[in-house]
Amino acid sequence: MEIAPKISVDEKVRFGRPVISGTRVPVDLILGKLAGGMKYDEIVKEYDITLQDILACMDYAAKTISGEEIRAAG
């Protein structure tokens, strides 16, 4: 089931974690590689995905985080 453009979940693929549609590449893996300093072109080559797939992961993460409510304990 597609939950965002180019992002899908299926309980039979990666335990239902969000992945790039049509692949088994988890969104959090791509975000972690970016956070670790890996360059877009390196990720594209290593995981056989497109720049648009990477941007879809970042868009999905941004939209997910924007909906979070965090309350300071005090």
C-alpha positions, 0 to 999 in steps of 0.5 A: 500500500502506498502511504506517500508518493513513492513510499509504501508499506507491506507487512511482508516486506521489511516487517511493514516498515516504509520502503521505497515503492518497488524496492525493499530499501527502507526509508530510514536506511536512506535517511541514515545514510544521508545523515552519515554524510553519504552523497546522493550519487553514492546512495543511488549507485549502492541501492539502485534507486533514483534521486527522486526516490531519495527526495521522496524519502526526505519528503515523507520524513519531513511530513511525518515529523511535521505532524508530531507533537512534542511536549516538554516535561517540566 
